[in-house]
Structure formats: structure tokens, C-alpha cells
């Protein structure tokens, strides 16, 4: 019985460390995406959805919700023609309202590792709307030294 407890404790410790490193990597990646998008604003629907997704991943739920709401209002005609994008926006807006089942209104969090783990284990579904092209541009921008 003692060995089972030790194995379980070791597993939990290793899993926690792995989650912590994933959290740090994701925070750096998505904060860099936000910085890039702020430096090169577009104000098209792709830009708004990318910014909202990056803010959502950085636990800035209230800010992300505002961008998503603005996208729904500003591009209503486009979204009526593309219901799959509207569905992704609604999924992310619902996630922003309550990332965990007991959450209330959208609010910005303080980049909490524990919140990150809880959202990944027990959180609602969310959609990542950052295109591969945007991530590629951000990677190139970072390699060039972030002018």
C-alpha cells in the first residue's frame, strides 16, 4: 500500500511539473501573439478572432469577451453567411463567461497556473481561432528580434 501511495505521489508531482512548463510556454507564446497583433493591427474579423483567442489563452476572459462581442456586432452580415465561425465565437463567448462550471461573469485572471490546470482538466470547450499563418508570422517576428 505504501508503494502505491509513493507511485501515485510521484505521478502527481511529475504531472504537475509538466503542466507548469506547458503553462509557462503557453503564456509566453500567447502574450507574444498579443504583442504582435497590437503592433500590427488589422481590425478585420481574422484579427479580432486571433486577438480574442490569444487573450482567452492568457486568461484575460473579460477582454476576450469584448473582442468577440465586437466581432459579432461589426461583422454580423459576414457571420450570417459563415455560421461555423459564428458557432466558434459563441463557444468562446460561453467559455469566457464561465471557463469552469462554477464561474460567473467574464473576468480577467492573473495568469494562474492552478487555474490553467483546472481549465484543462475540467473546463468547457473552447476554440482556437489563431491561424497558422499568424503563428508563422509571429515566429518569424520573434526570430528577427521583435523590432
N, C-alpha and C positions, 0 to 999 in steps of 0.2 A: 504494500500500500504506500509505503514511504517513497518507493521508486516511481510509482505512478504520479504522485504529487510532484516530485522533482522534475520529471519529464514534462508534465503539464506547465509547471512554473517556467522551465527553460523555454518551452514553446512560446508561452505568452511574452516572455522577455524578448525573444528574437523577433516575434511578430510585431511587437511594439517598436523596436528599433527600426525594422524595415518600414513600418508605417511612418515613423518620424522622418526618415530620409526621403520617402516619397513626398511627404508634406512639404519639406524644405525645397525640394526640386520643383514641385508644382507652384509653390508660392513665388519662387524666382522666375519661373517661366511665364506665368500669367501676369505678374507685375511688369515684366519686360514687354509683354504684348500690350498692356495698358499704356505704358510709356511710349511705345512705338505708335500706337493708334492716336494718342494725344498729340504727338509730334506731327503726324501726317493725317489730319482729319479729312474725312470724305463726306460724311453726313448722308451717304446712301444707306439703303437698308442693310447691305452686307456689312458696312462699317458699324452701324448701330447694333446689329446682332453679334458681331465679333466683340465689341466693347462690352455688351451686356454679358456675354458668356465668360469673358475674362474676369469681369467684376464678380460674377457668380462664383467662379472657381477661387477667387480671393476672399470669399465670404463677405462681400460687400453687397448684401441682398437688397437693401433699400435703393442703392444707386442702380443696381442691375434692373430692378423692377421699373424704375423711372425710364431707363433707356428702352426697355421692352414696351412699356406703355406708350412712349413717344413714337416708337416704330409702328405700333398698331394704329395710332391716330394718323400719323403722317403718310403712311403707305397703305391705307385701307383698300384702295382700288386694286393695287398690286396683290395684296394678300387675299382678296376675294378670288382672284384668278389662280392663286397658288395656295390652296388650302393646307398642303403639307407643311408649308413654312408657318402658317398661322397656328397649326397644331403644335409645332415645336415652340413657338412663342408662348402659347398657353401653358404648355408643360413647364417651361422655365418660370413663368409668372407664378404658377401654383407652387413650384419649388421655392421660389423667393418668399412667398407668403409663409410657408412652413416647411423648412428643409427636413425637420424631424416631426413626427406626428403630434408632438405636444407644443410646437412653436406657434406663435401668434402672428402679428403683423410683420412685414418685412423690416429687418433692422440689420445694420452693419455690425459685423463681429470683429473681434480683434485678432484675426489670423490664429485661431486656437487649434492646436494640434489635436486636442481631445475632441473638439467639435468636428474636425476633419475626419477622424477615425469613426466617430458615431454616425456621421453622414454617409460614409462609405459602407458601414455595416448595416445601418437601419434606416437610412434616408430614402426619400422619394426619388423617382426617376427624374433625370434632367437631360437636356440635350446640349451638345457642344456645337455651337454654330461658328466656330473659328475655322476658316478654310485652310486647306493645306498650303495654298498659295500665300496666305497671310503669315502662316507659321514659317514658311520658307523665307519670306522677306524679312521677318524678324530675326531669324537665324543668321541671314546674311548681314543684317544691320549690326548684330552683336559681334560677329566675326570681324567686321570692318572697324570696330571700336566705338560704336554708338556715337556718332558725331554730334 
